[in-house]
Amino acid sequence: MHKPYSGRPLLRILFWILIVYIFIHMTFPFLWAINSSLKSEGQLQMTPGTMVPRDPDTMKVSLYLRNYAAVFRNKTFMRGILNSFVVAGSVTLLSLLFGSFAAFAMGKLRYRGKTPSMYIILSMTMFPQVSVLTGLYAVIRVLGIPATLSMILTYMLMTLPFTIWVLTSFFRGLPTSLLQAAQIDGATPFQSFYQILLPLTAPALVTTGLLAFIQAWNEYLFALTFTSIQPSARTVPVAIALFTGEVSKQEPFGEIMAAAVIVTVPLLVLVMIFQRKIIAGLVQGAVKY
């Protein structure tokens, strides 16, 4: 059997060096955040810094868990988590609802202008957020839309095109004979979509829904702008960014790192569980259309 890179040891060594570099580059910031979240103020000010929390006097390993306790007692942070769940959950459900309808039409129905419509939807994902921020904020202020609803509607500008694009490739991959058989049996296009094709796209719905949730959960720029006039609607990224000055006069770096770890771990667990479906969905959406 032919072994990859056999006979080219230098190329194989460079390949693994690149893999190790990418691994360290991607994971080191999160590992350092965990390390900092387990340190007290005295441990954080040690010079040079230590790779594990150590007591400044004895240099023994000493974990400081009060940062996590302080974060869970912070009402602003807990309200931010609740707001993020409401916003991200609503964005995910609405994106899947409207995205599945649009994907079915683009993947299985025939009408004039379908291909240009698909590329117009894809181009919507290329606009930088800052280019539409001012206009959206002015519209929201004029119409008096609440901050939570304005974030949900705005986030869908980012998640809905991606959802449509990925789901369309899945609908196109389903056998057309299923749709024709349903029509012969007297099913309407909506019944064919809802009762036959949609259940078959359940893995794709999970993939796109998870990616939409992560994108809405991590969004910061729109949330910071829209909640400036309604602080009670702040999501968790904004709440963490404004930790300074709300917890104590001194910058609570350890608590900020603890909060960052708390909101990141659930997303990492979800990505690890669904990583194969995420990769399959991204690849299928990229090459099938």
C-alpha positions as CSV (number, residue, x, y, z in Angstrom):
1,M,0.0,0.0,0.0
2,H,1.3,3.4,-0.9
3,K,2.0,5.5,2.2
4,P,1.5,9.3,2.1
5,Y,4.7,11.3,1.9
6,S,6.8,8.1,1.7
7,G,10.2,8.8,0.2
8,R,9.9,12.5,1.1
9,P,10.8,12.7,4.8
10,L,11.5,16.5,4.6
11,L,8.0,17.2,3.3
12,R,6.5,15.0,6.0
13,I,8.4,16.8,8.7
14,L,7.3,20.2,7.4
15,F,3.8,19.0,7.2
16,W,3.7,18.0,10.9
17,I,5.5,21.2,11.9
18,L,2.7,23.1,10.2
19,I,0.0,21.0,11.9
20,V,1.6,21.6,15.3
21,Y,1.9,25.3,14.6
22,I,-1.7,25.6,13.6
23,F,-2.8,23.6,16.7
24,I,-0.9,25.8,19.1
25,H,-1.9,29.0,17.3
26,M,-5.6,28.0,17.5
27,T,-5.7,26.6,21.0
28,F,-3.2,28.7,22.9
29,P,-5.4,31.8,23.4
30,F,-8.2,29.7,24.9
31,L,-5.8,27.7,27.1
32,W,-4.3,31.0,28.4
33,A,-7.8,32.3,29.1
34,I,-8.5,29.2,31.2
35,N,-5.1,29.7,33.0
36,S,-5.8,33.4,33.7
37,S,-9.3,32.6,34.9
38,L,-7.9,30.4,37.7
39,K,-5.5,33.0,39.0
40,S,-5.9,35.7,41.7
41,E,-4.8,39.3,41.3
42,G,-1.4,38.4,42.9
43,Q,-0.9,35.4,40.6
44,L,-1.8,37.5,37.5
45,Q,0.8,40.1,38.4
46,M,3.6,37.5,38.7
47,T,6.6,38.1,36.5
48,P,7.3,36.1,34.4
49,G,3.8,34.6,33.9
50,T,3.3,30.9,34.7
51,M,1.7,28.4,32.4
52,V,-0.3,27.0,35.4
53,P,-1.6,29.0,38.4
54,R,1.0,28.9,41.2
55,D,1.2,30.4,44.6
56,P,3.6,33.5,44.5
57,D,5.4,32.5,47.7
58,T,5.7,28.7,47.5
59,M,5.4,28.3,43.7
60,K,3.1,25.4,44.2
61,V,0.1,24.9,42.0
62,S,-2.8,26.9,43.4
63,L,-6.2,27.2,41.7
64,Y,-8.2,30.3,42.4
65,L,-11.9,29.6,41.8
66,R,-13.4,32.8,43.2
67,N,-13.4,34.4,39.7
68,Y,-16.0,31.8,38.6
69,A,-18.1,32.3,41.7
70,A,-18.0,36.1,41.2
71,V,-19.1,35.8,37.6
72,F,-22.1,33.6,38.5
73,R,-23.1,36.2,41.2
74,N,-23.0,39.0,38.6
75,K,-26.6,39.8,37.6
76,T,-25.6,41.6,34.5
77,F,-23.7,38.6,33.2
78,M,-26.6,36.2,34.0
79,R,-29.1,38.5,32.3
80,G,-26.7,38.7,29.3
81,I,-26.7,34.9,29.0
82,L,-30.5,34.9,29.1
83,N,-30.7,37.6,26.4
84,S,-28.2,35.8,24.2
85,F,-30.3,32.6,24.4
86,V,-33.4,34.5,23.5
87,V,-31.8,36.3,20.6
88,A,-29.7,33.5,19.2
89,G,-32.5,30.9,19.6
90,S,-35.0,33.2,17.9
91,V,-32.6,33.9,15.0
92,T,-31.9,30.2,14.6
93,L,-35.6,29.2,14.5
94,L,-36.6,32.1,12.1
95,S,-33.6,31.4,9.8
96,L,-34.5,27.7,9.5
97,L,-38.2,28.5,9.0
98,F,-37.8,31.0,6.2
99,G,-34.5,29.5,4.9
100,S,-36.1,26.1,4.4
101,F,-39.0,27.6,2.4
102,A,-36.6,29.5,0.2
103,A,-34.2,26.6,-0.2
104,F,-37.0,24.3,-1.3
105,A,-38.1,26.8,-4.0
106,M,-34.6,27.2,-5.2
107,G,-33.7,23.6,-5.0
108,K,-36.7,21.9,-6.4
109,L,-39.0,24.3,-8.2
110,R,-38.6,25.9,-11.6
111,Y,-39.0,29.6,-12.2
112,R,-37.3,32.3,-14.1
113,G,-34.4,34.1,-12.4
114,K,-33.6,31.4,-9.9
115,T,-29.8,31.3,-10.5
116,P,-29.4,35.2,-10.3
117,S,-31.5,35.1,-7.1
118,M,-29.2,32.6,-5.6
119,Y,-26.1,34.6,-6.3
120,I,-27.8,37.8,-5.0
121,I,-28.5,36.1,-1.7
122,L,-24.9,34.9,-1.5
123,S,-23.6,38.4,-2.2
124,M,-25.5,39.6,0.9
125,T,-23.1,37.7,3.1
126,M,-20.1,39.7,1.7
127,F,-21.2,43.2,2.9
128,P,-19.1,44.3,5.9
129,Q,-21.2,44.8,9.0
130,V,-20.0,48.4,9.6
131,S,-21.2,49.4,6.1
132,V,-24.9,48.8,7.1
133,L,-24.6,49.6,10.8
134,T,-25.4,53.3,10.6
135,G,-28.3,53.0,8.3
136,L,-29.9,50.2,10.3
137,Y,-29.5,52.1,13.6
138,A,-31.2,55.1,12.1
139,V,-34.1,53.1,10.8
140,I,-34.5,51.3,14.2
141,R,-34.5,54.6,16.1
142,V,-37.1,56.2,13.7
143,L,-39.4,53.1,13.9
144,G,-38.9,52.7,17.7
145,I,-38.1,49.0,17.4
146,P,-37.0,47.4,20.8
147,A,-33.3,46.4,21.0
148,T,-34.0,42.6,21.3
149,L,-36.3,42.6,18.2
150,S,-33.8,44.8,16.3
151,M,-31.0,42.4,17.0
152,I,-33.1,39.4,15.9
153,L,-34.0,41.1,12.6
154,T,-30.5,42.3,12.0
155,Y,-28.8,39.0,12.7
156,M,-31.0,37.3,10.1
157,L,-29.3,39.4,7.5
158,M,-26.2,37.4,8.2
159,T,-27.7,34.0,9.0
160,L,-30.5,33.7,6.5
161,P,-28.4,33.9,3.3
162,F,-26.0,31.2,4.6
163,T,-28.9,29.0,5.7
164,I,-30.6,29.3,2.3
165,W,-27.4,28.6,0.4
166,V,-26.5,25.4,2.4
167,L,-30.1,24.1,2.5
168,T,-30.5,24.6,-1.2
169,S,-27.7,22.2,-1.9
170,F,-29.3,19.6,0.3
171,F,-32.7,20.0,-1.4
172,R,-31.0,19.7,-4.8
173,G,-29.4,16.5,-3.7
174,L,-32.8,14.8,-2.9
175,P,-34.2,12.6,-5.6
176,T,-36.7,14.4,-7.8
177,S,-38.7,11.2,-8.1
178,L,-39.9,11.7,-4.5
179,L,-41.5,15.1,-5.4
180,Q,-43.0,13.7,-8.6
181,A,-44.5,10.7,-6.8
182,A,-46.0,13.0,-4.2
183,Q,-47.6,15.1,-6.9
184,I,-49.0,12.1,-8.7
185,D,-50.6,11.1,-5.4
186,G,-52.3,14.5,-5.2
187,A,-50.0,16.3,-2.8
188,T,-49.7,20.1,-3.0
189,P,-46.2,21.6,-3.3
190,F,-46.5,22.6,0.4
191,Q,-47.5,19.1,1.4
192,S,-44.6,17.7,-0.6
193,F,-42.2,20.1,1.1
194,Y,-43.5,19.7,4.7
195,Q,-44.3,16.0,4.8
196,I,-41.8,14.4,2.5
197,L,-38.7,16.5,1.7
198,L,-38.2,18.5,4.9
199,P,-37.9,15.4,7.2
200,L,-35.1,14.1,4.9
201,T,-33.1,17.3,5.4
202,A,-33.0,17.0,9.2
203,P,-29.2,16.6,9.3
204,A,-28.8,19.7,7.2
205,L,-31.2,21.6,9.5
206,V,-29.2,20.6,12.5
207,T,-25.9,21.8,10.8
208,T,-27.2,25.2,9.6
209,G,-29.1,25.8,12.8
210,L,-26.0,25.2,14.9
211,L,-23.9,27.5,12.8
212,A,-26.6,30.2,12.8
213,F,-26.8,29.9,16.6
214,I,-23.0,30.3,17.0
215,Q,-22.9,33.3,14.7
216,A,-25.8,35.0,16.6
217,W,-24.3,34.1,20.0
218,N,-20.9,35.6,19.2
219,E,-22.1,38.8,17.5
220,Y,-20.8,42.0,19.2
221,L,-20.9,45.1,17.0
222,F,-24.7,45.3,16.4
223,A,-25.5,44.2,19.9
224,L,-23.2,47.0,21.4
225,T,-24.9,49.6,19.2
226,F,-28.5,48.6,19.5
227,T,-28.4,48.1,23.3
228,S,-26.8,51.5,23.9
229,I,-30.2,53.0,24.6
230,Q,-31.6,49.8,26.3
231,P,-28.9,48.3,28.6
232,S,-31.2,45.6,30.0
233,A,-31.2,44.0,26.5
234,R,-27.4,43.5,26.4
235,T,-26.2,40.1,25.2
236,V,-23.4,38.3,26.9
237,P,-20.5,39.5,24.6
238,V,-21.5,43.1,25.4
239,A,-21.9,42.3,29.1
240,I,-18.4,40.8,29.3
241,A,-16.9,43.7,27.4
242,L,-18.4,46.1,30.0
243,F,-17.3,44.2,33.0
244,T,-14.7,46.8,33.7
245,G,-15.9,49.3,36.2
246,E,-19.1,47.4,37.0
247,V,-17.6,44.7,39.2
248,S,-14.9,46.8,40.9
249,K,-12.8,49.9,40.4
250,Q,-9.8,47.6,39.5
251,E,-10.0,45.9,36.2
252,P,-11.3,42.3,37.0
253,F,-9.1,40.5,34.4
254,G,-9.5,37.1,36.1
255,E,-13.3,37.5,36.1
256,I,-13.4,38.6,32.5
257,M,-11.4,35.5,31.5
258,A,-13.7,33.3,33.6
259,A,-16.8,34.7,31.9
260,A,-15.2,34.2,28.5
261,V,-14.5,30.5,29.3
262,I,-18.0,30.0,30.6
263,V,-19.7,31.3,27.4
264,T,-17.2,29.5,25.1
265,V,-17.3,25.9,26.6
266,P,-20.9,25.1,25.5
267,L,-20.2,26.2,21.9
268,L,-17.0,24.1,21.8
269,V,-19.0,21.1,23.1
270,L,-21.6,21.5,20.4
271,V,-19.0,22.0,17.7
272,M,-17.2,18.8,18.8
273,I,-20.4,16.8,18.8
274,F,-21.6,18.0,15.4
275,Q,-18.2,18.6,13.7
276,R,-18.7,16.0,11.0
277,K,-22.1,17.3,10.0
278,I,-20.8,20.9,10.0
279,I,-18.0,20.0,7.7
280,A,-20.3,17.9,5.4
281,G,-22.8,20.8,5.2
282,L,-20.1,23.4,4.4
283,V,-18.5,21.3,1.7
284,Q,-21.8,20.3,0.2
285,G,-23.0,23.9,0.1
286,A,-19.7,25.0,-1.4
287,V,-19.4,22.6,-4.3
288,K,-22.8,21.3,-5.3
289,Y,-24.5,24.5,-6.6
